[in-house]
Amino acid sequence: MVSGLQVPVSDAAHSLASVAVGATAGAAPGKFANHALAREGHEARLDHRSLAAQGITDREPEPHLGREQTAMLRRGEPSELGAKVIELRDYRESLGEVEREIGKTRGQIIDLQRAREAREQRMEALLERTAISAFIRARSASVASTSTAKS
């Protein structure tokens, strides 16, 4: 019997082994959180795997603080590990701001490119209309001079 529930020994052993190995320890909370995110219409998802396992190589993993270190951090008590976590979070926030500015700048560049293309199209249309008008005037003048010469 495990926690007042009657569970076959093989299932209990399997469950404990899975938790000990970590096969469900990180995945299960993420599964519930992802279900809640999906239910609320969010596209973001949690992934319990390490950054390396996810293929993320451009980000340093944040050290795990644990209960005691987290409590110290919340109370404002200094610790070397807490300082490293705060520094890493500040860096990520700064990096995020820079990435957002880069995104805005790329958007502005694209907008300028579109404006230039639209201006070039207007200029081509204007040149075409001007050329057509010049052709019509020249043709009219030619027809008029031919008519005058015949009379």
N, C-alpha and C positions, 0 to 999 in steps of 0.2 A: 504494500500500500504506500502511495506517495502523496503527501499532503492531504490525507483524508479521502483520496480518490482511489478506486481500484483500477489499476493499470497493469496490463500484462507485463511481466518482467522484461521481456524482449523489447517492447515498445518504450518502457521507461529507460532501459539501458541505452537504446538507440537515441532517445531524446537527450539524455545526459551527455552522451558521446558527441552528439551534434553540437550542443551548446559548448562543450569543452573545446572542441575543435574550432568553433566559431562559425560553423556553416549556417546556423540560423540566428546566432546572437546579434550580428549586425544587420542581417537581411530582414528579419521579422519586423523590427520597428520601422525600418525604411519602407517595407511593404505597406504597413498601415498608414504611414504618413503619405506615401504616394497615392494610395487609394483616396485619402481625404483631400489631397490636392486636386486629383482628377475630378472628384465629386463636386468640388467648388469651382471647377472650370479653369484651374491654373495649368499651364503647360510645363512648369518647372517640376523636376523630379529629384529625389534624393538617391544617392548611390553610395552604398556602404563600402565599396571597394576602395583600396588605396589609390592615391593619385596615379602612381605608376601603373597599376592594373587598369585604370581608366584611360591610360595613354596620355595623361597630362604631365608634360615635362617642364613647362615654363612657370610652374608655381611651386614654391616651397611649402611642404606640409606644415600645418600648425601643430606644435607639440601638444600632447594631451596633458591637461593640468591635473585632473583627478579632483576628488571632492575637497581635500584640504587646501590645495593650491587655489582652486576656484573660490572657496570661501575667503581666503586671504585677499585675493584680487578684489572681490566684492566689498570687503571691509576697507580696502585701500591700503592694506599692509604690503610693503615692498617685498618682492622676491625676484630672484634672477630669472626664473622661468616665466613668471608673470610679466616681467619687463620685456622679455623676448616676445611673448604673445602680443602684448600691446604694441610693440614696435612693428611686428609683422602685420597686425591689423591696420595700423596707421599707414604703412607702406602700401598695402593692398587698396586702401581707400584713395590714397594719392594716385596710385596707378589707375584706378577706376576713373578718377576725374580726368586724367590725361587721355585715357582711351575714349571717354565721352567727347572731349574736345577734338580729338582726331576724327571721330565720327562726324561731328558737326562740320569740321573743315572739309572733309571729303564730300559731305552733302553740298557745301557751298561751291566746291570745285565743280561738282556735277551740274549744279544749277547754272554756273557761269558757262560751262561748256554748252548746255542746252540753249542758253541765251545767245551765245555766239553763233550756234548753228541756225537758230531762228533768224538772227540778224542777217546772216549770209544768204539764207533762203529769200528773205525780203529784198536784199540787194540784187540777187539774181533775177527775181521777178521784175524788179524795177528796171534793170538793164534790158531785160527781154522786152518789156513794154516800151521802153525808150527806143530800142532798135526797131521794133515794129512800127512805132509812130514815125520814126525817121524814114523808114522804108515807104510807108504810105505817103508821106509828104513828098518824097522824091518821085514816087510813081505818079502822084497827082500832078506835080510840076512837069513831069515828062509828058503826061497825057495832055496837059494844058498847052504846052509848047508845041506839041504835034498838032493839036487842034488849031492853034493860031497860025501855024505854018501852012496848013491846008486851006485856010480861009483867005 
